[in-house]
């Protein structure tokens, strides 16, 4: 859409707000949804900025705050997103609208999970699950079960995760929710990897990409491509992994998804390290770490701290290796990131582990 066309659309919507608020907000939502689906986040931001100049009914505030929460989430402003989603819930409740409660609590849970606050995420997801079951909202139930699967997979509780994901896929297929079905295929593929069912996992990722492409969801394509890259990395195909990560990164840069840019940069750093390109790997790790710190992703911070510690250990810079290892150990213990503690045991010699566990390391 050209700028002049958008200006005309905004003027048309705002002229209708006074007389036909429901129609005006429906039109606003339609275009906001189209822009976010196409990855045109700058246009989403423009619609949000312009509509805030007008006095809206409570249900209208709920709609706009939902959009604000979604965009803040995509751009990595997670605390702002949580505040917006909770304000959306409050406004919808004032308007006696409860249909989006489960979806909003699922989104809030996802934001807590992204920051590494897993107990809070579990609590939000279970609230969403209870609401969806009480309201008979099958689509919302499928979505929250998908997210619960992802949370338990992150905690290495793969049996629980698999039960959740298979139930989610059954429900999402039944409701015709193609986006979340594709997202669940990505989640299932990730779980299949932990069971060494690599070809089945690849098939699920490819199936997810096909669906995302059909519904023109660039973000989904990028996410599934990154999952394929991680699989290739696991089965020792670094060249193929690098290509997939680069493809995913180009998509995330195109749509301005800083969160996924950080994650992809961290993974590219691992590949470059394996190639022996330590200086460029360090740059990618530091870039990702800075992004994780800015967005409050505590798990991402721990992951990069471990990576930097290992990189300096490989390059025989023991002082910096110990410094980053101590930071990673404290971060992982503080937030309960057992996966990163396990990763450290695999990457560092026992005498190094014991040194920073005992607190005898000097930083």
TIKE-59362 format. One line per 2 residues: their letters; for each residue x, y, z of N, C-alpha, C. Coordinates in steps of 0.05 Angstrom, whole numbers, plus 5000, padded with zeros to 4 digits. Example, Ala and Ser with C-alpha at 12.3 -4.5 7.8 and 13.67 -1.06 7.14 Angstrom:
! TIKE-59362
as = 5264/4886/5156/5246/4910/5156/5264/4934/5156 ~ 5257/4955/5142/5273/4979/5143/5258/5001/5157
This chain:
! TIKE-59362
xx = 5017/4976/5000/5000/5000/5000/5018/5025/5000 ~ 5011/5044/4983/5027/5069/4981/5019/5088/5004
xx = 5038/5105/5012/5032/5124/5034/5007/5140/5030 ~ 5002/5149/5006/4977/5165/5001/4953/5148/5005
xx = 4954/5123/4997/4931/5105/5001/4926/5100/5031 ~ 4948/5097/5046/4945/5093/5075/4933/5118/5088
xx = 4942/5141/5079/4931/5166/5090/4901/5168/5085 ~ 4893/5161/5061/4864/5161/5054/4849/5141/5072
xx = 4861/5117/5076/4848/5096/5093/4845/5107/5121 ~ 4866/5119/5132/4865/5129/5159/4842/5150/5162
xx = 4841/5168/5143/4821/5189/5144/4793/5178/5142 ~ 4790/5157/5125/4764/5144/5122/4755/5131/5148
xx = 4774/5116/5160/4768/5102/5185/4760/5122/5207 ~ 4775/5144/5209/4770/5162/5231/4744/5178/5227
xx = 4736/5183/5202/4711/5195/5197/4688/5178/5206 ~ 4692/5151/5203/4670/5133/5211/4669/5127/5241
xx = 4691/5134/5256/4692/5127/5284/4669/5138/5300 ~ 4661/5163/5294/4641/5176/5310/4613/5164/5306
xx = 4607/5157/5281/4580/5147/5274/4578/5117/5274 ~ 4599/5103/5264/4598/5074/5262/4624/5062/5272
xx = 4628/5064/5298/4653/5056/5310/4659/5026/5305 ~ 4639/5009/5306/4644/4980/5302/4655/4975/5274
xx = 4643/4988/5254/4652/4984/5226/4680/4996/5223 ~ 4685/5019/5235/4711/5032/5232/4733/5015/5245
xx = 4728/5004/5268/4748/4988/5282/4752/4961/5268 ~ 4731/4950/5256/4734/4925/5241/4752/4930/5217
xx = 4748/4953/5204/4765/4959/5180/4794/4963/5189 ~ 4798/4977/5212/4825/4981/5223/4838/4954/5228
xx = 4823/4937/5241/4834/4910/5248/4841/4894/5223 ~ 4824/4896/5202/4829/4882/5178/4856/4889/5166
xx = 4861/4915/5164/4886/4924/5152/4910/4919/5170 ~ 4906/4922/5196/4928/4916/5215/4936/4887/5212
xx = 4917/4869/5210/4922/4841/5207/4937/4835/5181 ~ 4928/4848/5160/4942/4844/5134/4971/4853/5135
xx = 4975/4876/5147/5002/4887/5148/5020/4869/5165 ~ 5010/4859/5187/5026/4842/5205/5032/4815/5191
xx = 5013/4805/5177/5017/4780/5162/5038/4783/5141 ~ 5039/4806/5128/5059/4811/5107/5086/4821/5117
xx = 5088/4823/5144/5113/4832/5156/5118/4862/5153 ~ 5097/4878/5147/5100/4907/5144/5096/4921/5171
xx = 5115/4916/5189/5112/4925/5216/5111/4956/5219 ~ 5124/4969/5200/5124/4999/5201/5096/5010/5196
xx = 5081/4995/5179/5053/5004/5174/5035/4997/5197 ~ 5041/4975/5211/5026/4968/5235/5030/4990/5256
xx = 5055/4999/5259/5061/5020/5278/5047/5046/5271 ~ 5046/5052/5245/5032/5076/5237/5003/5076/5243
xx = 4990/5053/5238/4961/5051/5245/4957/5054/5275 ~ 4975/5042/5291/4972/5044/5320/4976/5073/5329
xx = 4996/5086/5318/5001/5114/5326/4978/5132/5319 ~ 4967/5129/5296/4946/5148/5287/4920/5144/5301
xx = 4913/5119/5308/4887/5114/5320/4887/5123/5350 ~ 4911/5124/5362/4912/5132/5390/4904/5162/5394
xx = 4903/5177/5372/4895/5205/5374/4865/5208/5380 ~ 4850/5187/5378/4821/5189/5379/4811/5174/5404
xx = 4789/5185/5415/4776/5172/5438/4761/5147/5428 ~ 4767/5125/5441/4755/5100/5432/4738/5088/5454
xx = 4717/5072/5447/4702/5057/5467/4720/5036/5479 ~ 4711/5024/5501/4728/5005/5515/4736/4981/5497
xx = 4716/4971/5482/4723/4948/5465/4743/4956/5444 ~ 4742/4982/5435/4762/4992/5416/4790/4994/5428
xx = 4791/5002/5453/4817/5003/5467/4828/4974/5469 ~ 4810/4955/5474/4818/4927/5475/4830/4918/5449
xx = 4818/4925/5427/4828/4917/5400/4855/4930/5395 ~ 4857/4956/5400/4882/4970/5394/4905/4961/5412
xx = 4899/4956/5438/4919/4947/5456/4929/4918/5449 ~ 4910/4903/5439/4918/4876/5429/4939/4879/5407
xx = 4933/4896/5388/4952/4901/5366/4978/4912/5376 ~ 4977/4930/5395/5002/4941/5406/5018/4920/5420
xx = 5005/4902/5434/5019/4880/5447/5032/4862/5427 ~ 5018/4856/5406/5029/4838/5386/5054/4850/5373
xx = 5052/4876/5365/5075/4889/5352/5099/4892/5372 ~ 5093/4899/5396/5115/4901/5416/5129/4874/5420
xx = 5114/4853/5420/5125/4826/5422/5144/4820/5398 ~ 5134/4826/5374/5150/4821/5350/5176/4837/5350
xx = 5175/4861/5361/5198/4879/5361/5216/4875/5386 ~ 5209/4856/5403/5225/4850/5426/5221/4867/5450
xx = 5200/4884/5450/5194/4901/5474/5175/4885/5491 ~ 5185/4865/5505/5168/4846/5518/5152/4856/5542
xx = 5165/4874/5557/5150/4885/5580/5128/4903/5570 ~ 5133/4918/5550/5112/4935/5538/5089/4917/5527
xx = 5096/4895/5516/5076/4877/5505/5058/4865/5527 ~ 5070/4857/5549/5055/4847/5571/5035/4868/5582
xx = 5045/4892/5585/5028/4914/5595/5005/4918/5576 ~ 5011/4918/5550/4990/4923/5530/4969/4901/5530
xx = 4978/4876/5531/4959/4853/5531/4941/4854/5556 ~ 4953/4860/5579/4937/4861/5603/4917/4884/5602
xx = 4925/4907/5590/4906/4929/5586/4884/4921/5567 ~ 4891/4905/5547/4871/4895/5528/4850/4878/5543
xx = 4860/4860/5560/4842/4843/5576/4823/4860/5593 ~ 4834/4880/5606/4819/4897/5623/4797/4912/5608
xx = 4804/4922/5584/4785/4937/5568/4763/4919/5557 ~ 4770/4896/5548/4750/4877/5538/4731/4869/5561
xx = 4742/4866/5585/4725/4858/5608/4705/4881/5614 ~ 4715/4906/5613/4697/4929/5618/4674/4929/5597
xx = 4681/4920/5573/4660/4919/5552/4645/4893/5552 ~ 4649/4876/5573/4635/4850/5576/4642/4831/5553
xx = 4667/4832/5544/4676/4815/5523/4698/4797/5535 ~ 4693/4770/5534/4711/4751/5546/4722/4730/5527
xx = 4715/4733/5501/4722/4712/5482/4752/4710/5477 ~ 4767/4732/5481/4795/4732/5476/4813/4727/5500
xx = 4800/4720/5523/4816/4716/5547/4837/4695/5545 ~ 4829/4672/5534/4848/4650/5532/4872/4657/5513
xx = 4865/4669/5491/4886/4677/5471/4905/4697/5483 ~ 4894/4717/5498/4911/4737/5510/4930/4725/5532
xx = 4919/4707/5549/4936/4695/5569/4957/4677/5557 ~ 4950/4665/5534/4970/4649/5519/4993/4667/5510
xx = 4986/4690/5499/5006/4709/5489/5024/4719/5512 ~ 5011/4725/5535/5026/4734/5558/5045/4712/5568
xx = 5035/4687/5568/5053/4665/5576/5077/4662/5558 ~ 5072/4666/5532/5094/4664/5512/5115/4685/5518
xx = 5106/4709/5526/5125/4731/5532/5142/4724/5556 ~ 5129/4712/5577/5144/4704/5600/5164/4682/5593
xx = 5156/4663/5576/5173/4642/5567/5198/4653/5552 ~ 5193/4672/5535/5215/4684/5519/5236/4697/5537
xx = 5227/4706/5560/5246/4719/5578/5259/4699/5598 ~ 5251/4673/5596/5262/4653/5614/5247/4651/5640
xx = 5224/4664/5643/5209/4662/5668/5189/4639/5665 ~ 5199/4615/5668/5183/4591/5661/5160/4586/5680
xx = 5163/4592/5706/5141/4587/5725/5118/4606/5718 ~ 5124/4631/5712/5103/4650/5705/5090/4643/5679
xx = 5106/4632/5660/5095/4623/5634/5075/4600/5639 ~ 5083/4581/5655/5066/4558/5660/5040/4567/5673
xx = 5041/4586/5691/5017/4596/5705/4999/4609/5685 ~ 5010/4626/5667/4993/4640/5647/4981/4620/5628
xx = 4997/4600/5619/4986/4580/5600/4964/4564/5613 ~ 4968/4556/5638/4947/4540/5651/4921/4556/5655
xx = 4924/4583/5660/4900/4600/5661/4886/4600/5634 ~ 4902/4603/5613/4890/4603/5586/4877/4576/5580
xx = 4889/4555/5588/4878/4528/5583/4851/4525/5597 ~ 4850/4533/5622/4825/4530/5638/4803/4547/5625
xx = 4810/4571/5617/4790/4589/5605/4780/4577/5579 ~ 4798/4567/5562/4791/4555/5536/4773/4531/5540
xx = 4779/4515/5559/4763/4491/5565/4735/4499/5575 ~ 4734/4519/5593/4708/4528/5604/4691/4540/5582
xx = 4703/4555/5564/4688/4569/5543/4683/4551/5518 ~ 4695/4528/5518/4692/4510/5494/4706/4522/5470
xx = 4727/4538/5474/4742/4550/5452/4764/4531/5443 ~ 4757/4514/5423/4776/4493/5415/4801/4504/5401
xx = 4797/4525/5385/4820/4537/5372/4840/4548/5392 ~ 4830/4563/5412/4847/4574/5433/4860/4552/5449
xx = 4845/4531/5454/4856/4508/5469/4879/4495/5454 ~ 4876/4492/5428/4898/4481/5412/4922/4498/5412
xx = 4918/4524/5412/4941/4543/5412/4956/4542/5438 ~ 4942/4541/5461/4956/4541/5486/4969/4514/5492
xx = 4958/4492/5482/4971/4466/5485/4997/4465/5469 ~ 4996/4478/5445/5020/4481/5429/5042/4495/5445
xx = 5035/4517/5458/5054/4533/5473/5064/4517/5498 ~ 5046/4502/5511/5055/4486/5533/5075/4465/5525
xx = 5071/4454/5501/5090/4435/5490/5118/4448/5487 ~ 5118/4472/5476/5143/4486/5472/5157/4492/5499
xx = 5142/4499/5519/5153/4504/5545/5166/4479/5557 ~ 5152/4457/5556/5163/4432/5568/5185/4421/5551
xx = 5185/4426/5525/5208/4418/5509/5233/4434/5517 ~ 5229/4460/5522/5252/4477/5530/5263/4467/5557
xx = 5246/4456/5574/5254/4445/5600/5264/4416/5599 ~ 5267/4406/5574/5276/4378/5569/5256/4358/5580
xx = 5231/4365/5582/5210/4346/5591/5195/4337/5566 ~ 5209/4320/5550/5200/4315/5523/5175/4297/5522
xx = 5172/4279/5541/5148/4262/5541/5123/4279/5546 ~ 5125/4298/5565/5102/4316/5570/5097/4333/5545
xx = 5119/4343/5534/5117/4361/5510/5103/4346/5487 ~ 5110/4321/5482/5099/4306/5460/5069/4302/5464
xx = 5061/4296/5488/5032/4292/5494/5017/4318/5487 ~ 5028/4340/5496/5015/4366/5491/5013/4372/5461
xx = 5035/4367/5446/5036/4375/5418/5018/4358/5401 ~ 5017/4332/5407/4999/4315/5391/4970/4322/5395
xx = 4963/4328/5420/4936/4337/5426/4930/4363/5412 ~ 4950/4382/5412/4946/4408/5399/4941/4405/5369
xx = 4957/4388/5356/4955/4385/5327/4927/4374/5320 ~ 4918/4354/5335/4891/4343/5330/4870/4364/5332
xx = 4871/4381/5352/4851/4402/5356/4853/4423/5334 ~ 4878/4432/5328/4882/4453/5308/4874/4445/5280
xx = 4879/4420/5273/4869/4410/5247/4839/4410/5246 ~ 4827/4402/5268/4798/4400/5270/4785/4428/5266
xx = 4799/4449/5277/4787/4476/5276/4796/4490/5250 ~ 4813/4478/5234/4821/4491/5209/4840/4514/5213
xx = 4854/4515/5236/4873/4536/5241/4900/4529/5228 ~ 4904/4539/5204/4928/4531/5189/4954/4543/5200
xx = 4953/4568/5209/4977/4580/5220/4987/4564/5244 ~ 4970/4560/5264/4979/4546/5288/4984/4516/5283
xx = 4971/4504/5263/4977/4477/5256/5006/4475/5246 ~ 5013/4494/5228/5040/4495/5218/5060/4500/5241
xx = 5053/4519/5259/5071/4524/5282/5074/4499/5299 ~ 5053/4484/5302/5054/4459/5318/5071/4438/5304
xx = 5071/4437/5277/5088/4419/5262/5118/4426/5268 ~ 5124/4452/5270/5151/4459/5277/5158/4449/5305
xx = 5139/4453/5324/5143/4443/5351/5147/4413/5352 ~ 5130/4399/5337/5133/4369/5336/5159/4361/5324
xx = 5168/4375/5303/5194/4369/5291/5216/4372/5311 ~ 5215/4393/5328/5235/4397/5348/5236/4375/5368
xx = 5212/4365/5376/5211/4342/5395/5222/4317/5382 ~ 5215/4312/5356/5225/4288/5342/5255/4288/5341
xx = 5267/4312/5339/5297/4313/5339/5308/4301/5364 ~ 5295/4308/5387/5306/4297/5413/5303/4267/5414
xx = 5287/4255/5397/5283/4226/5397/5299/4213/5374 ~ 5317/4229/5362/5334/4220/5340/5318/4211/5315
xx = 5294/4222/5312/5278/4216/5289/5280/4239/5269 ~ 5304/4240/5258/5312/4264/5243/5297/4268/5216
xx = 5293/4246/5202/5279/4249/5176/5250/4257/5181 ~ 5237/4246/5201/5210/4253/5208/5208/4283/5216
xx = 5228/4292/5231/5229/4320/5239/5232/4338/5214 ~ 5250/4330/5196/5253/4346/5171/5227/4348/5155
xx = 5213/4325/5154/5187/4324/5139/5167/4344/5152 ~ 5167/4345/5178/5148/4363/5192/5155/4393/5186
xx = 5181/4399/5186/5190/4426/5181/5182/4434/5152 ~ 5187/4416/5134/5181/4422/5106/5150/4426/5102
xx = 5135/4409/5116/5106/4411/5115/5097/4438/5126 ~ 5110/4447/5148/5103/4473/5160/5109/4496/5140
xx = 5132/4494/5127/5140/4515/5108/5119/4517/5086 ~ 5110/4494/5076/5090/4493/5055/5065/4508/5063
xx = 5056/4503/5088/5032/4516/5098/5036/4546/5101 ~ 5059/4554/5113/5065/4582/5117/5066/4597/5090
xx = 5077/4584/5070/5079/4597/5044/5051/4601/5032 ~ 5034/4581/5035/5007/4583/5024/4991/4606/5037
xx = 4996/4611/5063/4981/4632/5076/4997/4658/5077 ~ 5020/4658/5062/5036/4682/5059/5046/4693/5085
xx = 5057/4675/5102/5067/4683/5128/5098/4681/5128 ~ 5111/4703/5123/5140/4703/5121/5153/4695/5148
xx = 5142/4705/5169/5154/4699/5196/5154/4668/5200 ~ 5133/4655/5194/5131/4626/5197/5151/4612/5180
xx = 5154/4621/5155/5174/4609/5137/5202/4612/5149 ~ 5208/4635/5160/5234/4640/5172/5239/4622/5196
xx = 5218/4618/5213/5220/4602/5237/5225/4572/5229 ~ 5210/4563/5209/5214/4535/5201/5241/4531/5187
xx = 5250/4550/5172/5277/4548/5159/5299/4547/5181 ~ 5296/4563/5202/5315/4562/5224/5315/4535/5238
xx = 5292/4523/5240/5290/4496/5252/5304/4476/5235 ~ 5301/4477/5209/5315/4459/5191/5346/4463/5194
xx = 5354/4488/5196/5382/4495/5200/5393/4481/5225 ~ 5378/4483/5247/5387/4471/5272/5389/4440/5269
xx = 5370/4429/5254/5372/4400/5249/5397/4393/5233 ~ 5403/4408/5213/5427/4402/5197/5452/4405/5214
xx = 5451/4425/5232/5474/4428/5250/5478/4404/5268 ~ 5456/4393/5277/5457/4370/5295/5468/4345/5281
xx = 5461/4341/5255/5470/4318/5241/5496/4323/5225 ~ 5510/4344/5234/5537/4349/5223/5536/4356/5193
xx = 5518/4374/5186/5517/4384/5159/5519/4415/5161 ~ 5542/4425/5169/5544/4454/5175/5540/4472/5150
xx = 5548/4463/5127/5544/4479/5103/5515/4483/5097 ~ 5499/4462/5099/5470/4464/5094/5457/4480/5116
xx = 5467/4477/5141/5456/4492/5163/5461/4522/5159 ~ 5485/4529/5151/5492/4557/5147/5474/4570/5126
xx = 5469/4555/5104/5451/4566/5083/5423/4571/5094 ~ 5412/4552/5109/5385/4555/5120/5384/4578/5140
xx = 5404/4580/5157/5405/4603/5176/5406/4629/5161 ~ 5422/4630/5140/5425/4655/5125/5399/4662/5111
xx = 5384/4642/5102/5358/4647/5089/5338/4657/5110 ~ 5339/4645/5134/5321/4654/5155/5328/4682/5164
xx = 5354/4688/5166/5363/4714/5175/5354/4736/5155 ~ 5355/4730/5129/5347/4749/5109/5317/4755/5112
xx = 5301/4735/5119/5272/4739/5123/5268/4756/5148 ~ 5282/4750/5170/5277/4765/5195/5286/4794/5192
xx = 5308/4798/5177/5317/4826/5172/5296/4840/5155 ~ 5285/4826/5135/5265/4838/5118/5240/4848/5133
xx = 5231/4832/5152/5207/4839/5167/5213/4853/5193 ~ 5239/4856/5199/5246/4872/5223/5242/4857/5249
xx = 5244/4830/5249/5240/4815/5274/5267/4813/5289 ~ 5272/4831/5307/5297/4833/5321/5301/4808/5339
xx = 5280/4798/5350/5282/4774/5368/5294/4751/5353 ~ 5284/4745/5329/5294/4722/5314/5321/4729/5301
xx = 5326/4754/5296/5353/4762/5286/5374/4754/5307 ~ 5368/4759/5332/5386/4752/5354/5392/4723/5355
xx = 5370/4707/5354/5373/4678/5356/5388/4667/5332 ~ 5383/4677/5308/5396/4667/5284/5425/4675/5284
xx = 5431/4699/5294/5459/4708/5296/5475/4690/5315 ~ 5462/4682/5337/5476/4665/5356/5482/4638/5344
xx = 5464/4627/5328/5468/4602/5314/5489/4604/5292 ~ 5489/4625/5278/5510/4629/5257/5537/4631/5271
xx = 5538/4643/5294/5563/4644/5309/5574/4617/5315 ~ 5557/4598/5322/5565/4570/5327/5577/4558/5303
xx = 5565/4562/5280/5575/4551/5255/5602/4563/5248 ~ 5604/4589/5250/5630/4602/5244/5652/4593/5262
xx = 5645/4588/5287/5665/4578/5307/5675/4550/5298 ~ 5656/4533/5289/5664/4507/5279/5682/4509/5255
xx = 5678/4529/5239/5694/4533/5215/5722/4544/5222 ~ 5725/4552/5248/5751/4564/5256/5752/4594/5252
xx = 5729/4606/5245/5728/4635/5241/5720/4648/5267 ~ 5739/4648/5286/5732/4655/5314/5725/4685/5317
xx = 5739/4702/5302/5733/4730/5305/5705/4738/5296 ~ 5697/4726/5273/5670/4732/5264/5649/4719/5281
xx = 5655/4695/5291/5637/4681/5310/5633/4698/5335 ~ 5655/4709/5345/5653/4727/5369/5635/4751/5364
xx = 5637/4762/5340/5621/4785/5333/5591/4778/5333 ~ 5584/4754/5322/5557/4745/5322/5547/4740/5350
xx = 5563/4727/5367/5555/4721/5395/5550/4747/5410 ~ 5568/4766/5406/5565/4792/5421/5541/4807/5411
xx = 5536/4806/5385/5512/4819/5373/5487/4807/5385 ~ 5486/4780/5387/5462/4767/5398/5459/4773/5427
xx = 5482/4772/5442/5481/4777/5471/5470/4805/5477 ~ 5479/4825/5462/5469/4852/5466/5439/4853/5461
xx = 5430/4840/5440/5401/4840/5434/5385/4826/5456 ~ 5395/4803/5465/5381/4789/5487/5380/4806/5512
xx = 5401/4820/5518/5401/4836/5542/5382/4859/5540 ~ 5381/4871/5516/5362/4894/5511/5333/4885/5514
xx = 5328/4860/5504/5300/4850/5504/5293/4835/5530 ~ 5312/4831/5547/5306/4817/5572/5303/4787/5569
xx = 5316/4775/5549/5314/4746/5545/5336/4733/5561 ~ 5329/4724/5586/5349/4714/5604/5361/4688/5595
xx = 5345/4671/5582/5355/4646/5571/5375/4651/5548 ~ 5368/4670/5531/5386/4677/5509/5412/4688/5520
xx = 5411/4704/5541/5435/4715/5553/5453/4692/5563 ~ 5442/4673/5577/5457/4650/5587/5470/4634/5564
xx = 5455/4630/5542/5464/4615/5519/5489/4629/5507 ~ 5488/4655/5504/5510/4669/5492/5534/4670/5511
xx = 5529/4672/5537/5551/4672/5556/5566/4646/5555 ~ 5552/4623/5553/5565/4597/5550/5581/4597/5524
xx = 5569/4607/5502/5582/4606/5476/5608/4622/5476 ~ 5607/4646/5489/5631/4663/5490/5652/4650/5508
xx = 5644/4638/5530/5663/4624/5547/5677/4602/5532 ~ 5661/4586/5517/5673/4564/5502/5691/4574/5480
xx = 5683/4595/5466/5700/4606/5445/5727/4615/5456 ~ 5727/4629/5479/5753/4638/5490/5769/4614/5500
xx = 5756/4593/5510/5770/4569/5518/5784/4556/5494 ~ 5770/4555/5471/5781/4543/5447/5805/4559/5437
xx = 5804/4586/5441/5826/4603/5431/5847/4607/5453 ~ 5845/4592/5475/5865/4591/5496/5868/4618/5511
xx = 5846/4633/5511/5845/4657/5527/5831/4650/5553 ~ 5846/4638/5572/5834/4626/5596/5821/4646/5614
xx = 5833/4670/5615/5821/4691/5633/5793/4697/5624 ~ 5789/4703/5598/5762/4710/5589/5744/4685/5589
xx = 5755/4662/5584/5739/4637/5584/5726/4634/5612 ~ 5742/4637/5633/5732/4634/5660/5712/4656/5667
xx = 5719/4680/5658/5701/4703/5664/5673/4698/5653 ~ 5671/4689/5627/5645/4684/5615/5632/4659/5626
xx = 5648/4639/5634/5637/4615/5645/5624/4620/5672 ~ 5637/4637/5688/5626/4644/5714/5599/4659/5710
xx = 5598/4678/5692/5573/4692/5686/5551/4673/5677 ~ 5559/4654/5660/5539/4635/5649/5529/4617/5672
xx = 5547/4608/5689/5539/4590/5711/5520/4604/5730 ~ 5527/4629/5737/5509/4644/5756/5482/4649/5743
xx = 5482/4657/5718/5457/4663/5704/5440/4638/5702 ~ 5452/4615/5695/5437/4591/5692/5426/4580/5718
xx = 5442/4582/5739/5433/4574/5766/5410/4592/5775 ~ 5413/4618/5771/5393/4637/5780/5366/4632/5768
xx = 5365/4626/5742/5339/4623/5728/5332/4594/5723 ~ 5348/4575/5732/5341/4547/5730/5344/4536/5701
xx = 5364/4545/5687/5368/4536/5659/5386/4511/5659 ~ 5373/4489/5665/5388/4463/5666/5401/4456/5640
xx = 5389/4464/5617/5400/4457/5591/5427/4471/5588 ~ 5430/4495/5598/5456/4509/5595/5477/4498/5614
xx = 5468/4490/5638/5487/4477/5657/5497/4451/5645 ~ 5479/4436/5632/5488/4411/5619/5507/4417/5596
xx = 5501/4438/5581/5518/4446/5559/5546/4453/5569 ~ 5547/4466/5591/5573/4474/5602/5590/4449/5610
xx = 5576/4430/5622/5590/4405/5629/5601/4391/5605 ~ 5588/4393/5582/5597/4381/5558/5620/4396/5544
xx = 5620/4423/5548/5639/4439/5533/5665/4445/5549 ~ 5663/4445/5575/5687/4452/5591/5698/4428/5607
xx = 5724/4426/5610/5736/4405/5627/5726/4406/5656 ~ 5726/4383/5669/5716/4382/5697/5730/4401/5715
xx = 5757/4404/5712/5772/4422/5730/5763/4451/5727 ~ 5755/4459/5703/5745/4486/5699/5718/4489/5712
xx = 5701/4469/5708/5674/4470/5720/5676/4473/5750 ~ 5693/4456/5762/5696/4457/5791/5707/4484/5801
xx = 5724/4496/5785/5736/4521/5793/5715/4543/5796 ~ 5697/4546/5775/5677/4568/5778/5653/4560/5795
xx = 5648/4533/5798/5627/4525/5816/5634/4531/5845 ~ 5660/4527/5852/5669/4531/5879/5673/4560/5886
xx = 5672/4577/5865/5676/4606/5869/5705/4614/5872 ~ 5723/4595/5865/5751/4601/5868/5762/4616/5844
xx = 5746/4618/5822/5756/4632/5798/5756/4662/5804 ~ 5777/4675/5795/5778/4704/5798/5769/4717/5772
x = 5751/4736/5773/5740/4749/5750/5748/4778/5749
